[in-house]
Amino acid sequence: MQNGCFAPMQKSFVGTQKKSKTMKNLEMDQMHKKQKQYGNRADPRQHQQAKQRVREDWQVIEEIPFTSLAKFGLPTGSLEYYDKRYDRITTKTEKKLTMVNRLIHKITTTKDPVIRQICKTRGNVFATDTIVSTLMCCTRSVYLWDIVVDKLGTRLFYDKREDSTIDMLIVNETANELPSENGTMGSAKNLGIEAVFINHNFAQQILKMITNCLYHP
C-alpha cells in the first residue's frame, strides 16, 4: 500500500518537472528572438572609432581609480527658482519656445569667464560641470568621448575639443533604424544640435530670472 501511494505522486512530480523545462525553453527562445531582432542597436560602440588613438609611447603620469572619487563632494554655485506657471500649461494654453540670451553650456573650460576669473587668485584644478559629470559617469558611458588636459604652470585645466561629442544629446537611441549620417536634416548630428538648442533654451525659459538665487544648494 505504501508503494502504491508513492508511485502516482512520483509520476505527478515528473510531469510537473517536464512542464517547467518546457516553459524555460520557450522563455529562452523568446529571449534569443529579441536579441536577434534588436542586436543591431544594442551596442552602438561597435560602429564607432576613437577620434584620438592612445599610442603605446604615451607616458602614464597617474592612474586614478574611479571608486576613490565616489565619496568626494563640494557644495557650490547657485540656482534660480522654477516658475510654477509652467505647471498649468496644456495643449490649449501653449507657450512658444523663445531664445534666451545666456551662455550655452558648450563653452570650454579655458573660455569660461567665471573660471578665467577664479584661476587668477585661487585653485589649481579647473573643469566645467559638463566635463566633471562626464568623468563621474565614465563607467556607464556607451558613446565614445575624450577630454584634453592642459597644464599651465602648476594648474590643470580639464577641457574638451570644439567638436566634442560631449556637447551632443543622444537622439533616436531606441529606434529600430539609426538616423543616417549623410549630412541631411534628419542625420544624427543635426538632430543632436537641434536637441541641444531646445534643451538649453527651455531649461532657462522656465526659471524666474528676476528673483534672488539660492546660493550653495
BAMAR-443986 format. One record per residue: z, x, y of N, C-alpha, C in turn. Coordinates in pm, 1 decimal, m for minus. Layout:
<nodes>
NODE/npz/npx/npy/capz/capx/capy/cpz/cpx/cpy
NODE/Z/X/Y/Z/X/Y/Z/X/Y $
...
</nodes>
This chain:
<nodes>
NODE/npz/npx/npy/capz/capx/capy/cpz/cpx/cpy
NODE/0.0/83.1/m121.6/0.0/0.0/0.0/0.0/86.2/126.2 $
NODE/70.3/196.6/117.9/76.5/286.8/233.1/m59.5/350.7/258.4 $
NODE/m129.2/387.8/151.5/m261.9/446.3/168.2/m362.3/341.9/216.5 $
NODE/m347.5/216.6/168.4/m438.8/110.9/209.5/m427.9/77.0/356.4 $
NODE/m306.6/86.4/413.6/m288.5/59.3/556.5/m340.4/172.9/642.4 $
NODE/m334.5/293.5/591.3/m372.2/409.1/672.4/m522.9/423.5/684.9 $
NODE/m596.6/380.3/581.6/m741.5/400.7/580.7/m812.2/325.9/694.0 $
NODE/m785.6/195.2/720.2/m853.9/126.5/832.2/m822.5/189.4/967.8 $
NODE/m698.8/234.6/986.9/m661.7/297.1/1113.2/m739.3/425.7/1133.2 $
NODE/m757.5/501.2/1026.5/m831.4/625.8/1036.2/m978.0/599.5/1071.3 $
NODE/m1037.4/495.2/1007.2/m1175.9/462.5/1037.4/m1191.3/416.0/1181.8 $
NODE/m1093.8/336.8/1230.1/m1099.2/289.8/1368.1/m1090.9/405.3/1465.5 $
NODE/m1008.6/505.0/1438.1/m992.6/620.8/1525.0/m1120.8/703.1/1530.5 $
NODE/m1186.1/717.3/1414.3/m1310.9/792.8/1409.7/m1418.8/723.7/1491.4 $
NODE/m1424.6/590.7/1484.6/m1523.8/516.4/1561.4/m1501.2/530.6/1711.3 $
NODE/m1374.5/529.1/1754.0/m1342.3/547.6/1894.9/m1379.8/686.6/1942.2 $
NODE/m1355.9/785.5/1854.3/m1387.4/923.1/1889.9/m1538.6/941.1/1906.0 $
NODE/m1618.3/879.7/1817.5/m1763.3/889.6/1829.7/m1812.1/821.4/1957.3 $
NODE/m1750.4/711.0/1994.4/m1790.4/639.1/2114.5/m1763.4/722.0/2238.9 $
NODE/m1649.5/790.6/2243.0/m1617.5/873.0/2359.1/m1714.5/989.5/2371.2 $
NODE/m1757.7/1046.1/2260.3/m1855.6/1154.4/2266.0/m1989.6/1103.1/2318.3 $
NODE/m2024.8/981.5/2280.4/m2149.9/923.7/2330.2/m2145.4/903.5/2481.1 $
NODE/m2031.5/856.7/2531.7/m2017.3/837.9/2676.1/m2024.6/971.0/2748.8 $
NODE/m1965.3/1073.5/2690.2/m1971.3/1205.8/2753.6/m2113.8/1257.6/2758.3 $
NODE/m2189.1/1233.5/2652.3/m2328.7/1276.7/2651.6/m2411.1/1204.8/2759.3 $
NODE/m2383.3/1075.4/2778.1/m2453.3/1001.6/2881.9/m2419.0/1054.2/3020.9 $
NODE/m2290.4/1085.2/3042.4/m2249.7/1139.9/3171.8/m2313.0/1275.7/3197.2 $
NODE/m2323.4/1358.7/3093.1/m2385.7/1489.0/3108.4/m2533.7/1475.7/3140.2 $
NODE/m2600.7/1380.2/3075.4/m2742.4/1357.1/3102.3/m2765.1/1311.1/3246.1 $
NODE/m2677.3/1223.5/3296.3/m2689.6/1178.0/3434.7/m2665.8/1291.4/3533.6 $
NODE/m2569.6/1376.3/3502.9/m2540.3/1488.6/3591.0/m2657.1/1587.0/3596.2 $
NODE/m2717.4/1617.1/3478.3/m2832.4/1706.6/3475.2/m2951.6/1646.4/3550.0 $
NODE/m2966.1/1513.5/3540.6/m3076.5/1446.6/3609.8/m3059.9/1458.1/3760.2 $
NODE/m2935.6/1442.2/3810.9/m2910.9/1455.0/3954.4/m2930.8/1598.5/4001.4 $
NODE/m2885.9/1695.1/3920.5/m2905.1/1834.6/3957.7/m3052.6/1870.5/3965.1 $
NODE/m3131.0/1816.0/3872.6/m3275.0/1842.7/3873.8/m3342.8/1776.0/3991.9 $
NODE/m3292.4/1658.0/4032.2/m3354.0/1583.2/4140.9/m3323.9/1644.4/4276.5 $
NODE/m3198.3/1688.8/4296.3/m3157.5/1740.6/4426.0/m3138.9/1891.7/4425.7 $
NODE/m3182.1/1956.7/4321.4/m3160.8/2100.9/4313.1/m3239.1/2179.6/4415.1 $
NODE/m3348.7/2123.0/4467.0/m3431.0/2197.3/4562.5/m3365.2/2212.6/4697.6 $
NODE/m3261.5/2133.8/4729.0/m3194.3/2148.4/4857.3/m3044.1/2170.6/4841.9 $
NODE/m2999.7/2203.6/4722.6/m2856.9/2224.0/4701.1/m2808.6/2352.7/4765.6 $
NODE/m2894.0/2454.4/4769.3/m2854.3/2583.5/4824.4/m2962.2/2631.7/4920.4 $
NODE/m2947.9/2603.4/5052.2/m3051.8/2643.8/5147.4/m3066.6/2794.7/5160.3 $
NODE/m2969.1/2872.8/5113.8/m2975.1/3016.5/5130.5/m3085.9/3081.3/5048.2 $
NODE/m3132.4/3014.7/4942.6/m3230.4/3077.0/4855.9/m3366.7/3092.1/4923.6 $
NODE/m3392.4/3019.4/5034.1/m3518.7/3028.3/5104.7/m3507.7/3107.8/5234.6 $
NODE/m3394.7/3171.0/5260.5/m3373.6/3239.0/5386.6/m3365.9/3389.8/5366.5 $
NODE/m3403.9/3461.3/5471.8/m3395.9/3605.8/5471.6/m3311.6/3650.0/5590.2 $
NODE/m3232.7/3752.8/5569.4/m3144.5/3803.0/5673.6/m3226.8/3862.7/5787.7 $
NODE/m3187.6/3832.4/5913.0/m3256.8/3888.2/6028.2/m3224.6/4036.4/6045.8 $
NODE/m3102.8/4072.9/6008.4/m3061.1/4211.9/6020.9/m3014.1/4260.7/5884.4 $
NODE/m3088.1/4352.8/5823.2/m3054.6/4401.7/5690.1/m2947.0/4508.7/5700.1 $
NODE/m2850.4/4502.2/5610.4/m2742.0/4601.1/5605.0/m2792.6/4723.9/5530.6 $
NODE/m2800.9/4835.4/5601.1/m2854.2/4957.8/5541.5/m2743.5/5036.4/5472.7 $
NODE/m2783.2/5114.6/5376.2/m2687.0/5192.9/5298.6/m2627.0/5307.8/5379.2 $
NODE/m2697.0/5353.3/5483.2/m2646.5/5466.0/5561.5/m2549.3/5422.7/5671.0 $
NODE/m2519.7/5291.6/5681.9/m2423.0/5246.4/5780.9/m2282.6/5291.0/5740.6 $
NODE/m2206.0/5332.3/5838.8/m2069.5/5376.8/5813.8/m1971.8/5260.0/5831.5 $
NODE/m1890.4/5236.6/5730.5/m1790.8/5130.0/5735.8/m1672.2/5178.9/5819.4 $
NODE/m1652.8/5116.8/5933.7/m1542.5/5156.0/6022.5/m1411.6/5095.2/5975.8 $
NODE/m1413.7/4966.1/5943.1/m1291.0/4899.4/5897.0/m1328.4/4769.8/5826.5 $
NODE/m1256.1/4736.1/5720.7/m1272.4/4610.8/5648.9/m1148.0/4525.2/5669.9 $
NODE/m1169.6/4400.8/5715.8/m1058.6/4309.8/5744.9/m1067.4/4191.2/5649.3 $
NODE/m973.9/4177.7/5556.3/m975.3/4060.3/5466.6/m955.2/3931.5/5545.3 $
NODE/m1031.6/3830.0/5510.9/m1021.4/3704.2/5583.7/m884.3/3640.1/5566.6 $
NODE/m820.6/3658.3/5453.0/m689.8/3596.3/5428.2/m582.7/3650.1/5522.3 $
NODE/m598.4/3772.7/5572.2/m497.9/3829.7/5662.0/m501.4/3767.2/5800.6 $
NODE/m610.0/3695.3/5833.7/m622.5/3632.6/5965.2/m582.3/3486.0/5965.0 $
NODE/m545.6/3433.1/5849.9/m522.1/3288.8/5838.9/m399.9/3242.4/5917.2 $
NODE/m298.3/3326.5/5932.9/m172.3/3285.1/5994.0/m163.7/3318.1/6142.6 $
NODE/m268.0/3378.5/6198.8/m264.5/3411.6/6339.9/m301.7/3290.2/6423.7 $
NODE/m238.2/3276.6/6540.1/m268.6/3165.8/6629.7/m228.1/3200.2/6771.8 $
NODE/m304.3/3146.6/6868.8/m275.6/3173.6/7008.9/m314.2/3051.0/7091.3 $
NODE/m216.2/2976.0/7144.4/m248.4/2860.4/7229.1/m296.6/2906.4/7366.1 $
NODE/m412.1/2857.8/7407.6/m467.0/2899.5/7537.0/m569.9/2798.5/7583.3 $
NODE/m612.3/2810.4/7708.2/m716.5/2724.2/7762.2/m662.5/2593.0/7816.9 $
NODE/m752.8/2499.7/7843.8/m716.6/2369.4/7898.9/m814.9/2264.3/7848.1 $
NODE/m770.3/2138.4/7850.0/m851.4/2025.7/7803.3/m853.9/1917.5/7909.8 $
NODE/m967.1/1849.9/7921.2/m978.5/1734.4/8009.0/m957.0/1607.2/7927.5 $
NODE/m910.3/1502.6/7994.7/m876.1/1379.1/7925.0/m1000.6/1297.4/7893.1 $
NODE/m994.5/1226.6/7782.7/m1105.1/1142.0/7737.1/m1109.6/1012.4/7817.3 $
NODE/m1227.9/970.3/7854.3/m1248.2/846.2/7928.4/m1254.3/730.3/7829.0 $
NODE/m1150.1/649.1/7825.5/m1140.1/541.5/7727.1/m1236.8/426.6/7752.6 $
NODE/m1307.4/427.6/7864.3/m1406.8/323.2/7888.4/m1520.5/329.7/7787.1 $
NODE/m1541.2/445.4/7727.8/m1647.5/458.1/7628.6/m1611.4/390.7/7496.9 $
NODE/m1485.2/353.1/7478.5/m1448.4/278.1/7358.3/m1502.3/135.2/7361.1 $
NODE/m1533.9/86.3/7480.5/m1579.3/m52.4/7494.0/m1732.3/m63.7/7497.3 $
NODE/m1802.2/45.4/7475.9/m1948.3/42.0/7476.5/m1999.7/m19.6/7346.2 $
NODE/m2092.4/m112.5/7357.6/m2155.1/m175.7/7242.4/m2306.9/m167.1/7257.7 $
NODE/m2377.9/m228.1/7164.6/m2523.6/m229.0/7172.9/m2573.5/m310.7/7292.7 $
NODE/m2490.7/m405.1/7342.1/m2528.9/m486.6/7457.2/m2488.3/m421.7/7588.8 $
NODE/m2391.1/m333.9/7586.2/m2344.5/m264.5/7707.1/m2369.9/m115.0/7690.6 $
NODE/m2494.3/m80.1/7673.3/m2530.6/59.0/7650.1/m2515.9/140.7/7778.2 $
NODE/m2505.1/270.6/7759.7/m2493.3/363.1/7871.9/m2582.9/483.0/7844.0 $
NODE/m2668.3/516.7/7939.5/m2763.2/624.3/7920.4/m2693.8/760.0/7920.5 $
NODE/m2751.3/851.1/7844.6/m2702.5/988.0/7841.9/m2754.6/1061.4/7964.1 $
NODE/m2664.7/1123.4/8038.8/m2701.7/1194.2/8161.0/m2675.7/1343.2/8145.7 $
NODE/m2748.9/1420.9/8222.3/m2729.9/1565.8/8220.4/m2606.1/1603.9/8299.9 $
NODE/m2529.6/1696.7/8246.8/m2406.5/1742.9/8310.2/m2429.4/1884.5/8361.4 $
NODE/m2395.7/1907.4/8487.0/m2417.4/2037.9/8548.5/m2301.9/2131.2/8513.1 $
NODE/m2300.5/2171.9/8387.6/m2198.1/2265.1/8339.8/m2262.8/2367.7/8247.7 $
NODE/m2192.4/2478.4/8229.2/m2245.4/2583.3/8143.0/m2254.9/2532.5/7999.6 $
NODE/m2368.4/2554.7/7937.8/m2384.7/2516.5/7798.9/m2318.8/2621.3/7710.1 $
NODE/m2279.8/2581.0/7591.1/m2199.9/2668.4/7505.5/m2278.6/2785.0/7445.9 $
NODE/m2408.9/2797.0/7477.6/m2488.3/2906.0/7422.9/m2458.7/3040.4/7489.9 $
NODE/m2377.6/3042.0/7592.8/m2353.2/3164.0/7667.2/m2289.6/3270.3/7577.3 $
NODE/m2331.0/3395.0/7596.4/m2279.8/3504.6/7514.1/m2149.5/3557.3/7571.5 $
NODE/m2084.0/3642.9/7495.3/m1954.2/3695.9/7537.3/m1966.6/3782.5/7661.7 $
NODE/m2064.5/3869.4/7664.4/m2078.3/3961.9/7777.3/m2123.2/3892.0/7904.4 $
NODE/m2180.5/3769.3/7894.7/m2225.0/3695.9/8012.4/m2129.9/3583.9/8052.0 $
NODE/m2023.1/3565.2/7976.4/m1926.7/3461.1/8008.5/m1851.0/3500.2/8135.4 $
NODE/m1854.5/3417.1/8241.4/m1789.3/3457.1/8367.6/m1638.3/3471.2/8356.3 $
NODE/m1575.4/3388.6/8273.0/m1429.6/3398.2/8257.2/m1391.8/3526.8/8185.5 $
NODE/m1463.4/3559.2/8078.9/m1434.0/3680.8/8003.8/m1461.9/3804.7/8089.0 $
NODE/m1568.8/3801.5/8168.3/m1601.0/3915.7/8253.6/m1493.0/3938.5/8358.8 $
NODE/m1427.1/3831.9/8401.9/m1318.2/3845.9/8498.4/m1190.4/3894.8/8430.9 $
NODE/m1162.8/3845.2/8310.4/m1039.4/3882.9/8241.2/m1043.8/4027.3/8194.2 $
NODE/m1159.7/4072.4/8146.4/m1168.1/4207.5/8089.2/m1145.9/4317.6/8192.4 $
NODE/m1148.6/4283.9/8320.5/m1124.7/4384.6/8422.9/m977.8/4423.8/8433.2 $
NODE/m888.9/4335.4/8391.6/m745.8/4360.2/8411.0/m666.1/4368.9/8281.5 $
NODE/m707.7/4296.8/8176.6/m626.4/4295.9/8054.8/m713.9/4266.2/7933.5 $
NODE/m657.2/4294.7/7815.5/m725.2/4267.4/7689.9/m811.8/4382.3/7644.7 $
NODE/m834.3/4388.8/7513.9/m922.9/4491.9/7458.4/m1018.5/4437.6/7352.5 $
NODE/m1004.6/4310.2/7311.8/m1096.4/4245.8/7218.2/m1135.0/4110.5/7277.5 $
NODE/m1266.3/4085.6/7289.2/m1314.1/3964.6/7356.3/m1421.6/3896.7/7270.4 $
NODE/m1418.3/3763.8/7269.4/m1516.7/3683.8/7196.7/m1510.5/3541.1/7248.1 $
NODE/m1621.4/3469.6/7238.0/m1624.3/3328.6/7276.9/m1567.7/3242.2/7165.4 $
NODE/m1539.7/3116.4/7198.8/m1484.7/3025.5/7098.7/m1583.1/3001.3/6984.9 $
NODE/m1712.8/3003.2/7015.8/m1813.6/2980.9/6912.2/m1812.8/3093.6/6809.4 $
NODE/m1803.4/3216.2/6856.0/m1802.6/3330.0/6764.3/m1673.7/3333.7/6683.8 $
NODE/m1560.8/3304.7/6747.1/m1433.3/3304.7/6675.1/m1432.2/3197.3/6567.4 $
NODE/m1480.3/3077.2/6599.6/m1483.8/2970.1/6499.1/m1580.7/3001.8/6386.3 $
NODE/m1689.3/3072.5/6417.0/m1783.1/3113.5/6312.5/m1717.5/3211.4/6216.8 $
NODE/m1641.1/3306.1/6270.6/m1569.6/3401.2/6185.6/m1462.7/3331.1/6101.2 $
NODE/m1398.1/3231.6/6158.4/m1294.0/3159.3/6084.9/m1352.9/3080.6/5968.2 $
NODE/m1478.8/3037.3/5980.8/m1543.3/2957.4/5875.4/m1637.9/3040.2/5790.4 $
NODE/m1627.3/3171.7/5796.2/m1726.0/3255.7/5727.9/m1722.5/3238.3/5576.1 $
NODE/m1607.3/3203.2/5519.7/m1600.3/3186.5/5374.5/m1671.5/3060.4/5327.0 $
NODE/m1704.4/2969.1/5419.6/m1772.3/2843.9/5384.3/m1915.2/2839.2/5437.5 $
NODE/m1964.5/2948.0/5489.5/m2096.8/2948.1/5550.8/m2206.0/2927.9/5445.8 $
NODE/m2307.3/2851.8/5482.6/m2423.6/2828.7/5397.6/m2547.1/2893.7/5457.5 $
NODE/m2564.7/2877.7/5588.6/m2679.5/2935.4/5656.6/m2648.0/3077.9/5704.2 $
NODE/m2751.8/3158.7/5713.1/m2734.8/3299.0/5748.6/m2707.4/3314.7/5897.7 $
NODE/m2623.5/3410.1/5932.6/m2595.4/3443.1/6071.6/m2541.7/3585.4/6077.7 $
NODE/m2542.8/3642.7/6194.9/m2486.1/3774.9/6215.2/m2435.9/3784.8/6358.0 $
NODE/m2342.5/3875.0/6382.6/m2286.8/3897.0/6515.0/m2304.9/4043.6/6553.2 $
NODE/m2297.6/4070.3/6682.0/m2313.0/4205.0/6735.9/m2181.2/4245.6/6800.1 $
NODE/m2133.1/4365.8/6767.9/m2008.4/4417.4/6823.8/m2042.0/4536.0/6913.4 $
NODE/m2013.0/4520.9/7041.5/m2035.2/4627.7/7139.3/m1901.6/4690.0/7176.5 $
NODE/m1897.5/4822.4/7178.1/m1776.2/4894.9/7214.8/m1798.4/4963.9/7348.3 $
NODE/m1719.6/4923.9/7447.3/m1724.9/4984.0/7580.1/m1590.9/5048.3/7608.7 $
NODE/m1585.0/5180.7/7592.5/m1457.3/5249.5/7607.2/m1363.1/5213.4/7494.3 $
NODE/m1251.9/5150.5/7529.5/m1155.2/5105.7/7428.5/m1163.7/4955.5/7403.9 $
NODE/m1261.7/4889.9/7460.6/m1274.0/4744.5/7449.0/m1387.2/4707.0/7354.1 $
NODE/m1363.9/4600.9/7276.5/m1462.5/4549.9/7181.0/m1508.6/4411.6/7225.5 $
NODE/m1640.0/4390.5/7225.0/m1698.8/4261.5/7260.9/m1776.1/4208.1/7140.5 $
NODE/m1726.3/4098.9/7083.1/m1795.8/4032.2/6972.6/m1898.8/3937.4/7033.9 $
NODE/m2025.0/3968.1/7010.3/m2132.9/3895.7/7076.6/m2233.6/3844.3/6974.9 $
NODE/m2333.5/3770.1/7022.5/m2440.0/3716.6/6937.4/m2574.3/3741.8/7005.1 $
NODE/m2679.4/3729.8/6928.2/m2813.2/3750.2/6981.4/m2859.1/3626.5/7059.5 $
NODE/m2961.3/3646.5/7141.8/m3010.4/3537.2/7226.4/m3066.5/3422.1/7143.1 $
NODE/m3133.0/3454.4/7032.6/m3193.2/3350.4/6948.0/m3112.0/3328.4/6821.8 $
NODE/m2981.1/3342.8/6830.8/m2895.8/3334.3/6712.5/m2891.2/3192.3/6656.8 $
NODE/m2885.7/3182.3/6526.0/m2872.4/3051.0/6461.3/m2732.4/2993.3/6476.3 $
NODE/m2639.0/3072.9/6528.7/m2503.1/3023.1/6551.9/m2504.9/2908.0/6652.8 $
NODE/m2598.7/2912.1/6747.5/m2605.6/2809.9/6851.9/m2668.2/2679.9/6803.7 $
NODE/m2742.7/2683.9/6694.7/m2814.2/2566.1/6649.2/m2725.6/2474.4/6565.1 $
NODE/m2745.6/2343.4/6580.6/m2678.6/2245.9/6495.8/m2765.5/2216.5/6373.7 $
NODE/m2701.6/2189.4/6261.4/m2774.2/2162.3/6137.4/m2833.6/2022.5/6143.4 $
NODE/m2960.2/2010.0/6107.6/m3028.9/1880.2/6108.1/m3094.8/1858.4/5972.6 $
NODE/m3099.2/1732.7/5931.3/m3167.7/1691.3/5807.4/m3116.0/1766.1/5684.7 $
NODE/m2987.4/1801.3/5683.6/m2935.6/1875.8/5568.7/m2923.8/1790.3/5443.9 $
NODE/m2929.7/1656.4/5458.3/m2920.3/1567.2/5341.8/m3053.5/1500.0/5310.1 $
NODE/m3160.5/1543.6/5373.2/m3291.5/1482.1/5349.3/m3350.8/1531.8/5218.5 $
NODE/m3426.8/1444.6/5153.4/m3493.2/1485.3/5029.4/m3598.1/1592.9/5055.8 $
NODE/m3664.9/1583.2/5171.0/m3763.3/1682.5/5210.8/m3716.3/1748.3/5339.8 $
NODE/m3698.6/1880.3/5337.8/m3652.8/1952.4/5454.7/m3759.8/1948.9/5563.8 $
NODE/m3719.4/1951.3/5691.5/m3818.6/1948.1/5800.5/m3909.0/2069.7/5797.6 $
NODE/m4029.7/2052.6/5850.2/m4128.4/2160.3/5848.2/m4091.8/2269.1/5947.8 $
NODE/m4151.6/2385.1/5928.7/m4126.9/2498.6/6016.1/m4255.5/2542.8/6086.1 $
NODE/m4345.4/2450.2/6111.3/m4474.8/2486.1/6168.7/m4479.9/2471.6/6319.9 $
NODE/m4365.4/2461.9/6384.7/m4361.2/2455.5/6529.9/m4389.6/2318.8/6588.4 $
NODE/m4395.1/2214.1/6508.7/m4419.3/2079.3/6558.3/m4290.5/2022.2/6618.1 $
NODE/m4303.2/1902.8/6673.6/m4187.6/1839.0/6736.2/m4077.6/1808.9/6634.5 $
NODE/m4115.9/1782.0/6510.5/m4018.4/1749.7/6407.4/m3973.6/1868.1/6325.8 $
NODE/m3997.4/1989.4/6372.3/m3954.7/2107.3/6297.5/m3803.6/2124.0/6307.3 $
NODE/m3747.6/2203.4/6216.7/m3603.2/2222.0/6213.1/m3552.0/2286.8/6341.6 $
NODE/m3628.2/2380.2/6397.0/m3584.8/2447.8/6519.5/m3581.4/2352.6/6638.0 $
NODE/m3686.6/2273.9/6656.4/m3691.5/2180.7/6768.9/m3588.3/2069.0/6754.0 $
NODE/m3569.2/2021.0/6632.4/m3465.9/1919.6/6610.3/m3327.0/1976.3/6637.6 $
NODE/m3305.5/2102.4/6603.3/m3177.4/2165.4/6631.3/m3152.6/2181.1/6779.4 $
NODE/m3255.9/2219.3/6855.2/m3241.6/2232.7/7000.6/m3210.5/2097.3/7063.7 $
NODE/m3279.2/1992.3/7017.8/m3253.0/1857.8/7069.9/m3109.8/1813.7/7038.3 $
NODE/m3062.9/1843.7/6917.4/m2926.4/1805.9/6879.8/m2823.5/1880.0/6964.0 $
NODE/m2849.4/2007.0/6994.1/m2758.6/2084.4/7079.0/m2751.4/2023.3/7218.9 $
NODE/m2866.9/1985.8/7274.7/m2871.8/1926.6/7408.7/m2794.7/1795.1/7413.2 $
NODE/m2815.6/1708.2/7314.8/m2746.6/1578.7/7312.2/m2596.4/1598.3/7293.7 $
NODE/m2558.5/1685.5/7202.9/m2417.1/1706.9/7173.7/m2343.1/1762.6/7295.4 $
NODE/m2404.5/1858.1/7365.5/m2339.7/1920.3/7480.5/m2318.7/1820.9/7594.0 $
NODE/m2423.7/1745.9/7629.4/m2413.0/1653.7/7742.4/m2322.7/1535.0/7711.1 $
NODE/m2328.2/1484.1/7589.0/m2242.5/1371.3/7554.2/m2094.8/1411.5/7553.8 $
NODE/m2064.8/1530.1/7502.2/m1925.9/1575.5/7496.8/m1866.1/1592.1/7635.7 $
NODE/m1947.6/1626.3/7734.7/m1898.1/1642.2/7871.1/m1900.8/1510.7/7948.8 $
NODE/m1991.5/1421.2/7913.3/m2004.5/1295.1/7985.9/m1885.4/1203.2/7963.3 $
NODE/m1821.8/1210.3/7848.2/m1712.3/1117.7/7815.8/m1577.2/1168.6/7863.6 $
NODE/m1574.7/1273.0/7945.7/m1449.5/1327.7/7995.4/m1421.9/1280.1/8137.6 $
NODE/m1292.3/1272.1/8173.4/m1251.8/1243.3/8309.8/m1247.1/1376.3/8385.4 $
NODE/m1347.7/1401.6/8464.9/m1357.8/1531.1/8531.3/m1279.0/1537.8/8661.6 $
NODE/m1222.7/1426.6/8705.5/m1151.0/1423.9/8833.3/m1002.3/1448.1/8813.6 $
NODE/m944.7/1395.5/8705.8/m800.7/1406.0/8683.0/m761.6/1548.2/8645.2 $
NODE/m631.3/1571.8/8645.0/m579.2/1703.0/8610.3/m601.7/1733.2/8462.7 $
NODE/m615.8/1860.6/8433.3/m639.2/1903.1/8295.7/m506.3/1921.0/8222.3 $
NODE/m513.6/1921.8/8090.3/m399.0/1950.2/8005.7/m404.3/2097.9/7969.1 $
NODE/m316.1/2177.3/8027.9/m320.9/2321.8/8008.4/m241.7/2362.4/7885.0 $
NODE/m291.4/2465.5/7817.9/m228.6/2523.3/7698.9/m191.5/2415.2/7597.5 $
NODE/m291.3/2340.2/7545.7/m260.8/2232.4/7449.9/m211.6/2289.0/7317.4 $
</nodes>
